[in-house]
Structure formats: C-alpha cells, structure tokens
Amino acid sequence: MIHTPGESATDWRRITYLALMILLVLRVLLLAVSPLNLYADEAQYWRWGETLDWGYYSKPPMIAWVIHAVTSVLGNSEWAVRLPAPFLHTAGAVFLFHLGRAMYDGRTGMLAALGYALMPAVILSSGVISTDGVLMPFWCAALFCFWRLRAGQGGWASAAGLGLAIGAGLLSKYAMIYFLIGIALTLLIDRDSRRALVSWHGLAAFALAALVFAPHIAWNAAHGFETVSHTVDNANLGGDLINPENALTFLVDQLGVFGPISFLALVFGLFVIRSQDEGLMGRDRWLLCFILPVLAIILGQAVLSRANANWAATAYPAASVLVAAWLVRARANRALWFIVAGLTFVVLQFVPDLSVWVRLGLGLLVGCGLLLLATFVKYRPSGLLWFSIGLHGILALSFAVISMLPLQSSTALGLDNALKRTRGWDQAAKDVFAIAQSVGATAVLVDEREVWHGLDYYGRDRTVPLLSWRRYGVPKSFSEAQPLAAPLDQRVLVVSIHPGMRPMLRSEFGTFERTGEISVPLGKRSNGCPLARTFVLYLASGFEPQTHDAAWENAFKGQTEFPPAPCPAKSETPDP
C-alpha cells in the first residue's frame, strides 16, 4: 500500500468507509419508518420532478431530476422522495476523506469525513430532500478534483471531474458560484493553482462546466430568467439596509450549522494560522479560499437584509478538512479547551424550543464533559474532534428519536412547534378533498403556498383542481402558476389559513359564503397553547379579480375574518 506523507499503516480508508456505511444504513432505515410528512419545499421539489425540464420557478433542475430518478422506480412515498439525501451526503463525505488524505494524511481524512457526515446541518439534511443536500456532493467532488489537478495528479481525468462537478453543482444550486469565487482567490495567491488552471487542462474544465450549465441558461432565457429573478428577490435587498444585529444572529446560527466545537475551533484557528505560503500552511490557505468568501458574503447579506443559517453551508466541506488538519497537528493547549468549554456552555443557552433548566443542564453536561476529556487526552486538541463527533452522534440519535415520538411525547418535551411543518398535511388533504367532492366544487383555492404544496402532494390522487390565490395579482410562487378562470370558478371551495386575507378574497367573488372549517391538531406550543392548522372554508362563485394596487391594499388595512381566539401563556393569571 502507498501512503501519503505522514500516514501510518492504519487502513483509514476501510475504517472511514465502514463508519459511513453504517451511518448510511441507519439513515435509510430511519427514513423508512419516519412518520413525518413532507414539508412544503420537499413537496414542491417532488411536483417539479413530475415534469422534467432544464429549470423551474425558483431553482435549477438537479433536485427535480434526482427525485424523479428515485420515485419513478420506488413510487411517490415520503421515503422515496427523501431517499437520495443520505446517499448524496455520504458521497460528499467520501470525497472529503480522499481530499483530506491527499492533502494531509488518512487520519485527517477520516476525521474530516466523519465530522462532515455528523455535523448538525448534515444530520438534518440527511433526513429531508433539499437543494443543499443535492449541491454538497458536487461541491466536495469539485474540491477533490481541483486539488488533484493542482497537485499534478489525474491529468485530463481530474480536469473532467472538476468541470463536471462545477457544472452539476450549478445545476443544483446557484451557491456553486461561491466555488468559482474560491477558484479566483486561489489564482491570486497560489502559484500551483495558477499553473494547473492556466493550462489546457484548466481550459477544458471550465469549458466542460459551461457546456453542462448552458442548457439551464437557455431555459432561463426562454422563460424571462424566472429562476434568476426569484434568486435576486430572495436576497431581499430592496428593504431597509444595514442591520448589524443580524451579524451576531448569523454567527450564532453557524454554531448550530457546523457544530459549536467545530465552529469555535475554526474561528480559533483563524487567529493562530501562520503566514507561510508553502507546506502545510499553503494547503491551509488553499482551503480557506473556499471557506472565508462564503462566510463573508453571507455575513454581508445578513447585515444588508437577512440570511438563513444554511446559506453558508458550502463553507463547511473545506472547513471540515481544515479543522481536522489543525486539531490533529496542534500541540497540547490547556487554554483552548477551557475557552471552547466556556463558549460552548454559553452557546447552548440559546438553543430554541428548550426550557431554561434544560439548556443549563445541557450546557453544564457538555462543558464538564469537555474538561473531563481534556484531562484524559492531556489537553491534545485532537480530542476536541472526537468529542465533537461523539456529541454530534448523540445529537443525530436524539433527532432520530424525536422524529419517531408520538404526539403526546413531543408535546411533553415542548417540541411540537419545531415539528409542525412536517405534521398534519395528510389529514388536511384527506379532509379538504372529501369536502370538495361532497359539495361538488369545481376547484379548491388556497391562500398560502405552503398549504398548496402540502395539499398537492398528499392530495395527488384528487379529481378536483387545486389552485393558489394570487395575493398580488401576479404569480409570486410556483403554486400560483395556474390562474383561477372559467370554468373552474363556477363553484370554488376556498380554503383559507390567513384571517387577514379573507376580506381581500371576498372582494373578488360575487358570492362568498362560509361553510365550515377544518382544524388539524399539531400538539401544543411551549406556553401550553394548542397548536393546530386551521382552515376556514367558503363556497364562492363569480370570480372577478381586482386591481391589486395600493388603494386596494389600503381598503382592507386592519380587516380580518374569523381570527383564532387568543391563547394566554401559562404564566399569565386570570383576572379575579
């Protein structure tokens, strides 16, 4: 066997593959028995997969292709829709193992792969189908192929792999553009990267990436750049700019995405990294080109407007390798352990959906556990990696148990609010379309995209058309693609979840009569108030869409119909 420099005779590849295979099997089994419904975005991606194309309303096509490939063979169950997720993340972890082994050694590769496979964002993303999950294996493959090309290994095969990975990544999510920014940085600071890319191999890689992505560009051009427009709108840069408080929120969220110990180790490492451009430090800088730009851009987005925690997820494949490399080779450091233990305790006090006492207990348990392990490993930083992997393993097991809990148990733990988006859609669809059938409705009209997607998937055997009201008069989501028009407007069952929109809806119909409501119980909130998905039902006809201008909006300001009764918190006491 040929070993990379610094690698022992331990068969790290076999150990890594075995661990990843066990994790994959467990995740697939969990999907098979999970009682959780698809949430709206998953249902949307499934719907796209029913009609293959080179693009869709808000996303590139790869996720729809992946779902179609599986469901066309295994059927349309939740399990089949989500099945690609654990396989895709496992593939990403395999690429990171080989990247870590090629850059440093097999031990680093193993820790990087396991750290990635068990980081909190991947734990969650392995149980749902999302564009992040589809993107990640291509990002990891691109990192590996680019490094091999830089190292003068693989030749045309590495160039082809890099081009295919970049192209497929762009077809998965536009966030792959951050990888191109990372490449641009390596060209500026790394001589070997310039030599690799400013060549026929590099030209072939970029040409192949462009060739793979070109059909999607053509599709967008033919559809008014629909997907690009949605992506720009999602940035929400038209409102109040400069919100510095969002920066802290974003950074705290990253502790939950990458893991508190891993993220703190990454931040700590940034301040102690050396300035050499060669050897190990040169490799470190190369990885940072694919970490820091992502974090900086999304942090800037957070300050300017808002940023979801997962938007920076592409920073963490390279970060998984870098943190593993740093901590494996770092010398014993007592201060590092105490700093990480203290900050981890503080971070855990901000975990949502848990009581104060649970957060305190969890923080003390983790903090004391870190310090106890520190004495056992003699303050070697590599011990932090094992503790982080173990902690995330416990977290993964906890998520698995939580997802299987009956309603009564999750209520007792105060977790119902966190699970509400994945509950009750099957029952809601059954009730809605049964009523639509009984009243002879020509169409079902809803006033929320999430409701449309939930009813669309779980009512996929329906005979009554399902439409979404155009709140702004023009389509603002995929659910609003089909307008309400004759002959579907003759006898419409309106299913409304928004009290404030009901007066607006009423204004666009000649007749609009309440005919009941559907309430699907989802448990209780942490304050003890009941949690339910409640739809008020109307039978409507004579649809005459209004001009949705400012005057029309102002006419309904403050109006509402049948709002839910307020529920006081447990701590509130009634008047005597």
HELIX and SHEET records of a PDB file:
HELIX    1   1 TRP A   12  VAL A   33  1                                  22    
HELIX    2   2 ALA A   40  GLY A   49  1                                  10    
HELIX    3   3 MET A   62  LEU A   74  1                                  13    
HELIX    4   4 GLU A   78  ARG A   82  1                                   5    
HELIX    5   5 PRO A   84  MET A  103  1                                  20    
HELIX    6   6 GLY A  106  ALA A  117  1                                  12    
HELIX    7   7 PRO A  120  SER A  125  1                                   6    
HELIX    8   8 THR A  131  ARG A  150  1                                  20    
HELIX    9   9 TRP A  156  SER A  172  1                                  17    
HELIX   10  10 TYR A  174  MET A  176  5                                   3    
HELIX   11  11 ILE A  177  ILE A  189  1                                  13    
HELIX   12  12 ARG A  191  LEU A  197  1                                   7    
HELIX   13  13 TRP A  200  ALA A  222  1                                  23    
HELIX   14  14 GLU A  226  ALA A  235  1                                  10    
HELIX   15  15 GLU A  245  PHE A  258  1                                  14    
HELIX   16  16 PRO A  260  VAL A  272  1                                  13    
HELIX   17  17 GLY A  279  LEU A  288  1                                  10    
HELIX   18  18 LEU A  292  LEU A  304  1                                  13    
HELIX   19  19 ALA A  309  ALA A  315  5                                   7    
HELIX   20  20 TYR A  316  ARG A  329  1                                  14    
HELIX   21  21 ARG A  334  LEU A  348  1                                  15    
HELIX   22  22 VAL A  356  PHE A  376  1                                  21    
HELIX   23  23 SER A  382  MET A  404  1                                  23    
HELIX   24  24 LEU A  407  ALA A  412  1                                   6    
HELIX   25  25 ASP A  416  LEU A  419  1                                   4    
HELIX   26  26 LYS A  420  THR A  422  5                                   3    
HELIX   27  27 TRP A  425  SER A  438  1                                  14    
HELIX   28  28 ARG A  449  TYR A  458  1                                  10    
HELIX   29  29 PHE A  478  GLU A  480  5                                   3    
HELIX   30  30 PRO A  499  MET A  501  5                                   3    
HELIX   31  31 ARG A  502  SER A  507  1                                   6    
HELIX   32  32 ALA A  550  ALA A  555  1                                   6    
SHEET    1   A 5 LEU A 466  SER A 468  0                                        
SHEET    2   A 5 ALA A 443  VAL A 446  1                                        
SHEET    3   A 5 VAL A 492  SER A 496  1                                        
SHEET    4   A 5 PRO A 530  PHE A 543 -1                                        
SHEET    5   A 5 PHE A 509  LYS A 524 -1                                        
END                                                                             
